[in-house]
Amino acid sequence: MTAPCWAGPCGCGGPVVYRWQQFRDGRRQIRASCERCDRWLGFAPIREPYTGLADKVSSPTVILDALTVAQDEGVELRSDGHAVWCWPWGRASARLEQLVREKAHLLAGLIGDTQGKRA
């Protein structure tokens, strides 16, 4: 096995968790982060065991989950048509931020460009 391409374990001592992250161009990576403090630790290789670990914690209904959690938290999902972010910044829970990260490009395509709709 080759050396990992991320920093870990986290300084807080929390375990590393592997989750999918989608970029604005649709590419997916496996995000390594601290399960305790959610600190980003880098990207893991897209191969086993990391793909299996990321699949294991992935929601099969991530889009629906993101929309309902955002509504429950009173957070607006804004988009430029390619990526999505939570507004107001800092109000979203770590769970909502992860749901948005997992399918940001797909979610942006579904929401569309909300920037032109702002006064």
RAFENPE-V835938 format. One record per residue. N is the residue number from 1. RES is the residue in one small letter. BURIAL is b if it has 9 or more other C-alpha atoms within 8 Angstrom, else e. Layout:
[[N | RES | BURIAL] [N | RES | BURIAL]]
This chain:
[[1 | m | e] [2 | t | e] [3 | a | e] [4 | p | e] [5 | c | e] [6 | w | b] [7 | a | e] [8 | g | e] [9 | p | b] [10 | c | b] [11 | g | e] [12 | c | e] [13 | g | e] [14 | g | b] [15 | p | b] [16 | v | b] [17 | v | b] [18 | y | b] [19 | r | b] [20 | w | b] [21 | q | b] [22 | q | b] [23 | f | b] [24 | r | b] [25 | d | e] [26 | g | e] [27 | r | e] [28 | r | e] [29 | q | b] [30 | i | b] [31 | r | b] [32 | a | b] [33 | s | b] [34 | c | b] [35 | e | b] [36 | r | e] [37 | c | e] [38 | d | e] [39 | r | e] [40 | w | e] [41 | l | b] [42 | g | b] [43 | f | b] [44 | a | b] [45 | p | b] [46 | i | e] [47 | r | e] [48 | e | e] [49 | p | e] [50 | y | b] [51 | t | b] [52 | g | e] [53 | l | b] [54 | a | b] [55 | d | b] [56 | k | e] [57 | v | e] [58 | s | b] [59 | s | e] [60 | p | e] [61 | t | e] [62 | v | b] [63 | i | b] [64 | l | e] [65 | d | b] [66 | a | b] [67 | l | b] [68 | t | e] [69 | v | b] [70 | a | b] [71 | q | b] [72 | d | e] [73 | e | b] [74 | g | e] [75 | v | b] [76 | e | b] [77 | l | b] [78 | r | b] [79 | s | b] [80 | d | b] [81 | g | b] [82 | h | b] [83 | a | b] [84 | v | b] [85 | w | e] [86 | c | b] [87 | w | b] [88 | p | e] [89 | w | e] [90 | g | e] [91 | r | b] [92 | a | b] [93 | s | e] [94 | a | e] [95 | r | e] [96 | l | b] [97 | e | b] [98 | q | e] [99 | l | b] [100 | v | b] [101 | r | b] [102 | e | b] [103 | k | b] [104 | a | b] [105 | h | b] [106 | l | b] [107 | l | b] [108 | a | b] [109 | g | b] [110 | l | e] [111 | i | b] [112 | g | b] [113 | d | b] [114 | t | b] [115 | q | e] [116 | g | e] [117 | k | e] [118 | r | e] [119 | a | e]]
